[in-house]
Amino acid sequence: MRYCALLLALVLLLSGCEKTVEQKQLDALMELITSGQWKVTSFKQDNSDITSRFAPYSFQFRRNETVEALKNGVVDKTGTWVGNATARTIQSSFGNVEEPLRLLNGTWQITKTSTTFVEANQRINAETRTLRLDKL
C-alpha cells in the first residue's frame, strides 16, 4: 500500500513537472516572438519577388495575440496572430487592408526557424507564397 501511494505521488509529480517544462518552453517562445520587431526580408508569390513592397514596414507581435504593422516606425494597422507550435503554423489577419498587408493574411506553415528569423509558406488556390521574417 505504501509503495502504491509513493508511486502515485511520483507520477503526479512528474506529470506536473512535464507541464511546468512545457509552460516554460511556451513562455520562452512567446518572449522570443514578442520582444523586438520583425521585418519581411523575403516575400515571393510563385516566382515573383515582391519583397520591396514591404520595405516601409516592420511588425511588433504582442502577447495578447495582436500584431502591429508599423510603417516608417508608426503604427499603421493592427491585426491578430495565433501560433500553433504543434502544427508549426502561424495564422495572421489584418482584416480589411490593401496589399501588401493583405498578402500576410491566412495560415502559414513554418518551414525553418531560429532565434533571429522564421521562414514560412502558404498555398492559396494555385499560388504559392513564401515569406521570411528577420528580427531587427
DSSP file with accessible surface (Angstrom, degrees, kcal/mol):
  #  RESIDUE AA STRUCTURE BP1 BP2  ACC     N-H-->O    O-->H-N    N-H-->O    O-->H-N    TCO  KAPPA ALPHA  PHI   PSI    X-CA   Y-CA   Z-CA
    1    1 A M     >        0   0  192      0, 0.0     4,-2.1     0, 0.0     5,-0.2   0.000 360.0 360.0 360.0 -44.0    0.0    0.0    0.0
    2    2 A R  H  >  +     0   0  222      1,-0.2     4,-2.2     2,-0.2     5,-0.2   0.887 360.0  53.1 -63.2 -39.0    2.8    2.4    0.9
    3    3 A Y  H  > S+     0   0  169      2,-0.2     4,-2.6     1,-0.2    -1,-0.2   0.920 108.2  50.2 -62.1 -44.0    4.5    1.5   -2.4
    4    4 A C  H  > S+     0   0   80      1,-0.2     4,-2.7     2,-0.2    -2,-0.2   0.907 110.5  49.1 -62.8 -42.5    1.4    2.4   -4.4
    5    5 A A  H  X S+     0   0   62     -4,-2.1     4,-2.4     2,-0.2    -1,-0.2   0.913 112.5  48.0 -64.9 -41.2    1.0    5.7   -2.7
    6    6 A L  H  X S+     0   0  120     -4,-2.2     4,-2.4     2,-0.2    -2,-0.2   0.922 112.4  48.9 -64.7 -43.0    4.6    6.5   -3.3
    7    7 A L  H  X S+     0   0   83     -4,-2.6     4,-2.5     2,-0.2    -2,-0.2   0.927 111.2  49.7 -62.7 -43.9    4.3    5.5   -7.0
    8    8 A L  H  X S+     0   0  106     -4,-2.7     4,-2.5     1,-0.2     5,-0.2   0.928 111.1  49.4 -62.3 -43.2    1.1    7.6   -7.4
    9    9 A A  H  X S+     0   0   56     -4,-2.4     4,-2.5     1,-0.2    -1,-0.2   0.912 110.9  50.2 -63.0 -41.3    2.8   10.6   -5.8
   10   10 A L  H  X S+     0   0   89     -4,-2.4     4,-2.8     2,-0.2     5,-0.2   0.926 110.5  49.1 -63.7 -44.0    5.8   10.2   -8.1
   11   11 A V  H  X S+     0   0   81     -4,-2.5     4,-2.5     2,-0.2     5,-0.2   0.929 112.7  47.6 -62.3 -44.8    3.6   10.0  -11.2
   12   12 A L  H  X S+     0   0  107     -4,-2.5     4,-2.1     2,-0.2    -1,-0.2   0.915 112.7  49.5 -64.0 -39.7    1.7   13.1  -10.2
   13   13 A L  H  X S+     0   0  110     -4,-2.5     4,-2.3    -5,-0.2    -2,-0.2   0.941 112.2  47.1 -64.7 -45.2    4.9   15.0   -9.5
   14   14 A L  H  X S+     0   0  103     -4,-2.8     4,-2.4     2,-0.2    -2,-0.2   0.894 111.4  50.1 -65.5 -40.4    6.5   14.0  -12.8
   15   15 A S  H  X S+     0   0   49     -4,-2.5     4,-2.0    -5,-0.2    -1,-0.2   0.896 111.4  49.7 -66.7 -35.9    3.3   14.9  -14.8
   16   16 A G  H  X S+     0   0   31     -4,-2.1     4,-2.1    -5,-0.2    -2,-0.2   0.901 110.4  50.1 -66.1 -39.3    3.3   18.3  -13.0
   17   17 A C  H  X S+     0   0   61     -4,-2.3     4,-2.7     2,-0.2    -2,-0.2   0.905 108.0  53.5 -64.6 -40.5    7.0   18.8  -13.9
   18   18 A E  H  X S+     0   0  123     -4,-2.4     4,-2.6     1,-0.2    -2,-0.2   0.929 109.9  47.1 -61.5 -43.2    6.3   18.0  -17.5
   19   19 A K  H  X S+     0   0  146     -4,-2.0     4,-2.5     1,-0.2    -1,-0.2   0.892 111.3  51.9 -66.1 -36.7    3.5   20.6  -17.7
   20   20 A T  H  X S+     0   0   76     -4,-2.1     4,-2.5     2,-0.2    -2,-0.2   0.922 110.4  48.1 -64.5 -43.0    5.8   23.1  -16.0
   21   21 A V  H  X S+     0   0   80     -4,-2.7     4,-2.3     2,-0.2    -2,-0.2   0.935 112.3  49.1 -63.0 -45.7    8.6   22.4  -18.5
   22   22 A E  H  X S+     0   0   95     -4,-2.6     4,-2.4     1,-0.2    -2,-0.2   0.916 111.6  49.4 -60.1 -42.9    6.1   22.8  -21.4
   23   23 A Q  H  X S+     0   0   99     -4,-2.5     4,-2.8     1,-0.2    -1,-0.2   0.910 110.0  50.7 -65.0 -40.1    4.8   26.0  -20.0
   24   24 A K  H  X S+     0   0  140     -4,-2.5     4,-2.4     2,-0.2    -1,-0.2   0.894 110.2  50.2 -64.8 -37.5    8.3   27.4  -19.6
   25   25 A Q  H  X S+     0   0  127     -4,-2.3     4,-2.3     2,-0.2    -2,-0.2   0.926 112.1  47.2 -65.6 -43.0    9.1   26.5  -23.2
   26   26 A L  H  X S+     0   0   89     -4,-2.4     4,-2.7     2,-0.2    -2,-0.2   0.903 111.6  51.1 -64.5 -40.1    5.9   28.3  -24.4
   27   27 A D  H  X S+     0   0   75     -4,-2.8     4,-2.4     2,-0.2    -2,-0.2   0.911 110.7  48.6 -62.5 -42.2    6.8   31.3  -22.2
   28   28 A A  H  X S+     0   0   64     -4,-2.4     4,-2.3     2,-0.2    -2,-0.2   0.905 112.2  48.8 -64.5 -41.4   10.3   31.4  -23.7
   29   29 A L  H  X S+     0   0   78     -4,-2.3     4,-2.4     2,-0.2    -2,-0.2   0.930 111.1  49.7 -63.9 -44.1    8.9   31.1  -27.3
   30   30 A M  H  X S+     0   0   44     -4,-2.7     4,-2.7     1,-0.2    -2,-0.2   0.917 110.4  51.0 -62.2 -40.8    6.3   33.9  -26.6
   31   31 A E  H  X S+     0   0   98     -4,-2.4     4,-1.7     1,-0.2    -1,-0.2   0.918 109.9  50.3 -61.8 -42.8    9.1   36.1  -25.2
   32   32 A L  H  < S+     0   0   48     -4,-2.3    -2,-0.2     1,-0.2    -1,-0.2   0.925 114.7  43.3 -61.7 -44.1   11.2   35.5  -28.3
   33   33 A I  H  < S+     0   0   37     -4,-2.4    28,-0.5     1,-0.2    -2,-0.2   0.901 119.5  40.6 -69.6 -41.2    8.3   36.4  -30.6
   34   34 A T  H  < S+     0   0   17     -4,-2.7     2,-0.7    -5,-0.2    -1,-0.2   0.580  94.1  85.7 -92.9  -9.3    7.1   39.4  -28.8
   35   35 A S  S  < S-     0   0   45     -4,-1.7     2,-0.0    -5,-0.2    27,-0.0  -0.824  96.5  -4.4 -94.6 115.6   10.4   41.1  -27.8
   36   36 A G  S    S-     0   0   35     -2,-0.7    25,-0.5    25,-0.1     2,-0.2  -0.153  88.2 -72.7  94.4 169.7   11.6   43.3  -30.6
   37   37 A Q        -     0   0   65     99,-0.2    99,-3.0    23,-0.1     2,-0.3  -0.654  35.0-142.3-104.0 160.9   10.3   44.0  -34.1
   38   38 A W  E     -AB  59 135A  13     21,-2.5    21,-2.8    97,-0.2     2,-0.4  -0.897   8.3-155.8-122.8 150.9   10.4   41.8  -37.2
   39   39 A K  E     - B   0 134A  50     95,-2.6    95,-2.6    -2,-0.3     2,-0.7  -0.976  23.3-119.7-129.1 138.3   11.0   42.7  -40.9
   40   40 A V  E     + B   0 133A   6     17,-0.4    93,-0.2    -2,-0.4     3,-0.1  -0.689  35.6 170.0 -74.4 115.0    9.9   41.0  -44.1
   41   41 A T  E     +     0   0A  62     91,-2.4     2,-0.3    -2,-0.7    -1,-0.2   0.495  67.5  20.8-107.1  -6.0   13.2   40.2  -45.8
   42   42 A S  E     + B   0 132A  30     90,-1.3    90,-2.4     9,-0.1    -1,-0.3  -0.902  58.6 167.2-160.0 131.5   11.8   38.0  -48.5
   43   43 A F  E     + B   0 131A   0     -2,-0.3     7,-2.4    88,-0.2     8,-0.5  -0.926  10.7 179.9-145.4 120.6    8.3   37.6  -49.9
   44   44 A K  E     -CB  49 130A  86     86,-2.4    86,-2.2    -2,-0.3     2,-0.6  -0.979  20.0-159.2-125.6 136.2    7.6   35.7  -53.1
   45   45 A Q  E >  S-CB  48 129A  32      3,-2.5     3,-3.0    -2,-0.4    84,-0.2  -0.970  77.0 -52.9-107.8 109.8    4.4   35.0  -54.9
   46   46 A D  T 3  S-     0   0   79     82,-3.9    84,-0.1    -2,-0.6    81,-0.0  -0.399 124.9 -20.5  51.4-116.5    5.1   32.0  -57.0
   47   47 A N  T 3  S+     0   0  164     -2,-0.2     2,-0.6    -3,-0.1    -1,-0.3   0.375 115.7 103.1-100.8   5.5    8.3   33.1  -58.9
   48   48 A S  E <   -C   45   0A  73     -3,-3.0    -3,-2.5     2,-0.0     2,-0.7  -0.789  61.9-147.1 -94.1 123.8    7.7   36.9  -58.4
   49   49 A D  E     +C   44   0A 100     -2,-0.6    -5,-0.2    -5,-0.2     3,-0.2  -0.780  27.5 163.9 -88.6 114.1    9.8   38.6  -55.7
   50   50 A I    >   +     0   0   16     -7,-2.4     3,-1.7    -2,-0.7     4,-0.4   0.052  30.9 124.2-118.5  25.4    7.7   41.4  -54.2
   51   51 A T  G >   +     0   0   27     -8,-0.5     3,-2.2     1,-0.3     4,-0.3   0.855  64.3  67.5 -53.5 -38.7    9.8   41.9  -51.0
   52   52 A S  G >  S+     0   0   98      1,-0.3     3,-1.5     2,-0.2    -1,-0.3   0.773  86.8  67.9 -59.8 -25.2   10.3   45.6  -51.8
   53   53 A R  G <  S+     0   0  114     -3,-1.7    -1,-0.3     1,-0.3    -2,-0.2   0.755 100.4  50.1 -64.7 -23.9    6.6   46.3  -51.2
   54   54 A F  G X  S+     0   0    0     -3,-2.2     3,-2.0    -4,-0.4   -14,-0.3   0.409  78.8 108.6 -92.6   1.6    7.2   45.5  -47.5
   55   55 A A  T <  S+     0   0   60     -3,-1.5    -1,-0.2     1,-0.3    -2,-0.1   0.842  77.1  47.7 -51.6 -42.8   10.2   47.9  -47.3
   56   56 A P  T 3  S+     0   0   40      0, 0.0    16,-3.1     0, 0.0    17,-0.4   0.621 101.8  87.9 -77.2  -5.6    8.4   50.6  -45.1
   57   57 A Y  E <   + D   0  71A  17     -3,-2.0   -17,-0.4    14,-0.2     2,-0.3  -0.690  42.3 170.4-102.5 144.1    7.0   48.0  -42.7
   58   58 A S  E     - D   0  70A  10     12,-2.0    12,-3.1    -2,-0.3     2,-0.4  -0.904  25.5-135.3-132.2 165.0    8.2   46.3  -39.5
   59   59 A F  E     -AD  38  69A   6    -21,-2.8   -21,-2.5    -2,-0.3     2,-0.5  -0.976  10.8-163.2-131.3 135.3    6.0   44.2  -37.3
   60   60 A Q  E     - D   0  68A  17      8,-2.2     8,-2.6    -2,-0.4     2,-0.4  -0.966  13.3-155.0-117.9 112.8    5.6   44.1  -33.5
   61   61 A F  E     - D   0  67A  19     -2,-0.5     2,-0.3   -28,-0.5     6,-0.2  -0.718  12.4-153.7 -86.6 137.3    3.9   40.9  -32.2
   62   62 A R    >   -     0   0   98      4,-3.0     3,-1.5    -2,-0.4     4,-0.3  -0.800  24.6-119.9-112.8 154.8    2.1   41.3  -28.8
   63   63 A R  T 3  S+     0   0  125     -2,-0.3    -1,-0.1     1,-0.3   -32,-0.0   0.749 110.8  66.0 -63.3 -24.8    1.4   38.8  -26.1
   64   64 A N  T 3  S-     0   0  115      2,-0.1    -1,-0.3     1,-0.1     3,-0.1   0.220 122.5-104.0 -83.8  16.9   -2.4   39.4  -26.4
   65   65 A E  S <  S+     0   0   87     -3,-1.5    16,-1.9     1,-0.3     2,-0.3   0.786  82.8 125.0  64.6  32.2   -2.1   37.9  -30.0
   66   66 A T  E     - E   0  80A  35     -4,-0.3    -4,-3.0    14,-0.3     2,-0.4  -0.833  44.1-156.6-108.9 157.8   -2.3   41.3  -31.8
   67   67 A V  E     -DE  61  79A   3     12,-2.0    12,-3.2    -2,-0.3     2,-0.5  -1.000   5.2-146.7-135.7 134.7    0.3   42.4  -34.3
   68   68 A E  E     -DE  60  78A  40     -8,-2.6    -8,-2.2    -2,-0.4     2,-0.8  -0.890   4.2-149.7-103.2 130.0    1.1   45.9  -35.2
   69   69 A A  E     -DE  59  77A   0      8,-3.3     7,-3.3    -2,-0.5     8,-1.5  -0.889  18.7-160.1 -94.9 109.9    2.2   46.8  -38.7
   70   70 A L  E     -DE  58  75A  14    -12,-3.1   -12,-2.0    -2,-0.8     2,-0.6  -0.833   3.5-159.2 -95.2 125.5    4.5   49.8  -38.3
   71   71 A K  E >  S-DE  57  74A  87      3,-3.1     3,-1.5    -2,-0.6   -14,-0.2  -0.934  80.2 -18.2-107.5 115.8    5.0   51.9  -41.4
   72   72 A N  T 3  S-     0   0  128    -16,-3.1    -1,-0.2    -2,-0.6   -15,-0.1   0.878 132.3 -50.2  53.1  38.8    8.1   54.0  -41.2
   73   73 A G  T 3  S+     0   0   57    -17,-0.4     2,-0.4     1,-0.2    -1,-0.3   0.399 119.2 102.6  88.4  -3.1    8.1   53.5  -37.4
   74   74 A V  E <  S-E   71   0A 101     -3,-1.5    -3,-3.1    -5,-0.0     2,-0.2  -0.935  82.7-102.5-116.9 138.5    4.4   54.5  -36.8
   75   75 A V  E     +E   70   0A  68     -2,-0.4    -5,-0.3    -5,-0.3     3,-0.1  -0.386  45.2 167.6 -60.7 119.3    1.6   52.0  -36.2
   76   76 A D  E     +     0   0A  65     -7,-3.3     2,-0.3     1,-0.4    -6,-0.2   0.815  62.9   0.8 -99.5 -46.4   -0.3   51.8  -39.5
   77   77 A K  E     -E   69   0A  92     -8,-1.5    -8,-3.3    20,-0.0     2,-0.4  -0.982  59.6-145.0-143.4 153.6   -2.5   48.8  -39.0
   78   78 A T  E     +E   68   0A  82     -2,-0.3   -10,-0.2   -10,-0.2     2,-0.2  -0.975  26.1 163.2-122.3 135.9   -3.3   46.3  -36.2
   79   79 A G  E     -E   67   0A   6    -12,-3.2   -12,-2.0    -2,-0.4     2,-0.3  -0.589  31.2-103.4-131.0-166.0   -4.1   42.7  -36.9
   80   80 A T  E     -EF  66  93A  73     13,-2.6    13,-2.2   -14,-0.3     2,-0.3  -0.878  24.4-169.8-124.6 158.1   -4.2   39.4  -35.0
   81   81 A W  E     - F   0  92A   6    -16,-1.9     2,-0.4    -2,-0.3    11,-0.2  -0.991   5.6-171.3-146.3 148.7   -1.9   36.4  -34.9
   82   82 A V  E     - F   0  91A  65      9,-2.1     9,-2.8    -2,-0.3     2,-0.3  -0.968  11.6-155.7-141.3 123.6   -2.2   32.9  -33.4
   83   83 A G  E     - F   0  90A  41     -2,-0.4     2,-0.4     7,-0.2     7,-0.2  -0.772   5.8-164.8 -99.5 147.0    0.7   30.4  -33.3
   84   84 A N  E  >> - F   0  89A  75      5,-2.8     5,-2.0    -2,-0.3     4,-1.1  -0.898   3.2-174.6-130.2 100.5    0.4   26.6  -33.1
   85   85 A A  T  45S+     0   0   62     -2,-0.4    -1,-0.1     1,-0.2     5,-0.0   0.862  84.2  53.4 -65.5 -35.2    3.7   25.1  -32.1
   86   86 A T  T  45S+     0   0  140      1,-0.2    -1,-0.2     2,-0.1    -2,-0.0   0.940 118.1  34.4 -66.5 -45.7    2.4   21.5  -32.6
   87   87 A A  T  45S-     0   0   46      2,-0.1    -1,-0.2    22,-0.0    -2,-0.2   0.560 105.5-128.9 -84.2  -9.1    1.2   22.1  -36.2
   88   88 A R  T  <5 +     0   0  111     -4,-1.1    22,-3.1     1,-0.2     2,-0.3   0.935  64.4 127.6  57.4  50.2    4.1   24.5  -36.8
   89   89 A T  E   < -FG  84 109A  25     -5,-2.0    -5,-2.8    20,-0.2     2,-0.4  -0.909  45.8-159.9-130.7 160.0    1.8   27.2  -38.1
   90   90 A I  E     -FG  83 108A  38     18,-1.9    18,-3.2    -2,-0.3     2,-0.5  -0.991  10.6-156.1-137.5 134.0    1.0   30.8  -37.5
   91   91 A Q  E     -FG  82 107A 102     -9,-2.8    -9,-2.1    -2,-0.4     2,-0.4  -0.934  14.5-177.5-110.9 133.1   -2.2   32.4  -38.6
   92   92 A S  E     -FG  81 106A  16     14,-2.3    14,-2.7    -2,-0.5     2,-0.3  -0.964   8.5-177.2-131.8 150.0   -2.4   36.1  -39.2
   93   93 A S  E     +F   80   0A  51    -13,-2.2   -13,-2.6    -2,-0.4   -26,-0.2  -0.952  16.1 177.4-148.9 125.8   -5.2   38.5  -40.1
   94   94 A F        -     0   0   12     -2,-0.3   -16,-0.1     1,-0.3     8,-0.1   0.175  38.1-145.0-108.4  12.8   -5.1   42.2  -40.8
   95   95 A G        +     0   0   47      1,-0.1     2,-1.6   -15,-0.1    -1,-0.3  -0.280  68.4   6.6  65.7-138.2   -8.8   42.5  -41.7
   96   96 A N  S    S+     0   0  167     -3,-0.1     2,-0.3     6,-0.0    -1,-0.1  -0.581  93.4 131.8 -86.8  83.2   -9.8   44.9  -44.4
   97   97 A V        -     0   0   12     -2,-1.6     2,-0.1   -20,-0.0    -3,-0.1  -0.860  50.0-120.6-129.1 165.3   -6.4   46.1  -45.7
   98   98 A E    >>  -     0   0  159     -2,-0.3     4,-1.5     1,-0.1     3,-0.6  -0.457  53.3 -39.0 -96.0 173.6   -4.8   46.5  -49.1
   99   99 A E  T 34 S+     0   0   79      1,-0.3    -1,-0.1     2,-0.2     0, 0.0  -0.409 116.1  31.3 -66.2 146.3   -1.7   44.9  -50.4
  100  100 A P  T >4 S+     0   0   13      0, 0.0     3,-1.3     0, 0.0     4,-0.4  -0.992 124.7  45.3 -89.4 -12.8    0.9   44.2  -49.3
  101  101 A L  G X4 S+     0   0    4     -3,-0.6     3,-1.9     1,-0.3     4,-0.4   0.868 105.9  62.3 -60.7 -34.1   -0.5   43.6  -45.8
  102  102 A R  G >< S+     0   0  121     -4,-1.5     3,-1.3     1,-0.3    -1,-0.3   0.836  93.5  64.9 -58.9 -30.2   -3.4   41.6  -47.2
  103  103 A L  G <  S+     0   0    1     -3,-1.3    -1,-0.3     1,-0.3    -2,-0.2   0.680  94.0  60.6 -67.8 -16.7   -0.9   39.1  -48.5
  104  104 A L  G <  S+     0   0   11     -3,-1.9   -12,-0.3    -4,-0.4    -1,-0.3   0.632  82.0 107.1 -84.8 -13.6    0.1   38.2  -44.9
  105  105 A N    <   +     0   0   34     -3,-1.3   -12,-0.2    -4,-0.4     2,-0.2  -0.315  60.1  39.7 -66.8 146.6   -3.4   37.0  -44.1
  106  106 A G  E    S-G   92   0A  26    -14,-2.7   -14,-2.3     2,-0.1     2,-0.5  -0.596  96.9 -41.4 115.2-173.0   -4.1   33.3  -43.6
  107  107 A T  E     -G   91   0A  73    -16,-0.2     2,-0.4    -2,-0.2   -16,-0.2  -0.839  50.8-159.6 -99.0 126.7   -2.3   30.3  -42.2
  108  108 A W  E     -G   90   0A   3    -18,-3.2   -18,-1.9    -2,-0.5     2,-0.6  -0.895  12.5-138.4-108.3 132.3    1.4   30.0  -42.8
  109  109 A Q  E     -GH  89 121A  86     12,-3.1    12,-2.1    -2,-0.4     2,-0.4  -0.805  23.0-133.8 -88.4 118.4    3.3   26.7  -42.5
  110  110 A I  E     + H   0 120A  31    -22,-3.1    10,-0.3    -2,-0.6     3,-0.1  -0.620  30.6 171.6 -77.2 126.3    6.6   27.3  -40.7
  111  111 A T  E     +     0   0A  73      8,-2.6     2,-0.3    -2,-0.4     9,-0.2   0.690  63.8  10.3-107.8 -25.4    9.4   25.6  -42.6
  112  112 A K  E     + H   0 119A 117      7,-1.6     7,-3.1     2,-0.0    -1,-0.4  -0.968  64.7 173.7-157.6 138.6   12.5   26.9  -40.8
  113  113 A T  E     + H   0 118A  73     -2,-0.3     2,-0.3     5,-0.2     5,-0.2  -0.966   9.4 164.4-144.5 158.6   13.2   28.9  -37.7
  114  114 A S        -     0   0   45      3,-2.2     3,-0.2    -2,-0.3    -2,-0.0  -0.862  58.8 -84.4-149.8-171.7   15.9   30.2  -35.4
  115  115 A T  S    S+     0   0   95     -2,-0.3     3,-0.1     1,-0.2    -2,-0.0   0.639 128.3  37.9 -75.3  -9.4   16.0   32.9  -32.7
  116  116 A T  S    S+     0   0   77      1,-0.2    19,-2.8    18,-0.1     2,-0.3   0.455 120.5  21.9-121.1  -4.7   16.5   35.6  -35.3
  117  117 A F  E     - I   0 134A  28     17,-0.2    -3,-2.2    -3,-0.2     2,-0.3  -0.991  50.4-157.0-155.6 163.8   14.3   34.5  -38.3
  118  118 A V  E     -HI 113 133A  31     15,-2.2    15,-2.5    -2,-0.3     2,-0.4  -0.989   7.8-161.6-142.6 137.5   11.4   32.5  -39.4
  119  119 A E  E     +HI 112 132A  51     -7,-3.1    -8,-2.6    -2,-0.3    -7,-1.6  -0.968  20.9 161.9-117.9 140.5   10.6   31.1  -42.9
  120  120 A A  E     -HI 110 131A   7     11,-2.5    11,-2.9    -2,-0.4     2,-0.3  -0.961  18.3-159.0-150.9 162.7    7.1   30.0  -43.9
  121  121 A N  E     -HI 109 130A  58    -12,-2.1   -12,-3.1    -2,-0.3     2,-0.3  -0.959   2.7-169.3-142.6 163.4    4.9   29.3  -46.8
  122  122 A Q  E     - I   0 129A  11      7,-2.1     7,-3.1    -2,-0.3     2,-0.5  -0.985  14.6-142.2-149.0 151.6    1.3   29.1  -47.7
  123  123 A R  E     - I   0 128A 156     -2,-0.3     2,-0.5     5,-0.2     5,-0.2  -0.982  15.8-177.7-119.4 122.3   -0.7   27.9  -50.7
  124  124 A I  E >   - I   0 127A  61      3,-2.6     3,-2.7    -2,-0.5     2,-0.2  -0.980  66.1 -49.0-123.2 115.8   -3.8   29.8  -51.8
  125  125 A N  T 3  S-     0   0  158     -2,-0.5     0, 0.0     1,-0.3     0, 0.0  -0.404 124.3 -23.5  53.9-118.9   -5.6   28.2  -54.7
  126  126 A A  T 3  S+     0   0   75     -2,-0.2     2,-0.4    -3,-0.1    -1,-0.3   0.367 118.7 100.5-100.8   7.1   -2.8   27.6  -57.2
  127  127 A E  E <   - I   0 124A  46     -3,-2.7    -3,-2.6   -81,-0.0     2,-0.5  -0.778  56.2-155.7-100.7 134.8   -0.5   30.3  -55.8
  128  128 A T  E     - I   0 123A  48     -2,-0.4   -82,-3.9    -5,-0.2     2,-0.4  -0.920  10.1-167.5-106.5 129.4    2.5   29.5  -53.5
  129  129 A R  E     -BI  45 122A  31     -7,-3.1    -7,-2.1    -2,-0.5     2,-0.4  -0.951   1.5-167.5-115.3 136.6    3.7   32.3  -51.2
  130  130 A T  E     -BI  44 121A  51    -86,-2.2   -86,-2.4    -2,-0.4     2,-0.4  -0.970   7.4-173.8-124.8 143.7    7.0   32.2  -49.3
  131  131 A L  E     -BI  43 120A  17    -11,-2.9   -11,-2.5    -2,-0.4     2,-0.4  -0.983  13.1-169.6-138.6 140.0    7.9   34.5  -46.5
  132  132 A R  E     -BI  42 119A  65    -90,-2.4   -91,-2.4    -2,-0.4   -90,-1.3  -0.994   6.9-169.7-130.9 128.6   11.0   35.2  -44.4
  133  133 A L  E     -BI  40 118A  20    -15,-2.5   -15,-2.2    -2,-0.4     2,-0.4  -0.964   5.2-163.8-113.3 133.5   10.9   37.5  -41.3
  134  134 A D  E     -BI  39 117A  34    -95,-2.6   -95,-2.6    -2,-0.4     2,-0.3  -0.941  23.4-116.1-117.0 143.1   14.1   38.6  -39.6
  135  135 A K  E      B   38   0A  51    -19,-2.8   -97,-0.2    -2,-0.4   -99,-0.1  -0.547 360.0 360.0 -77.0 134.6   14.3   40.0  -36.2
  136  136 A L              0   0  127    -99,-3.0   -99,-0.2    -2,-0.3    -1,-0.1  -0.482 360.0 360.0 -83.2 360.0   15.5   43.6  -36.0
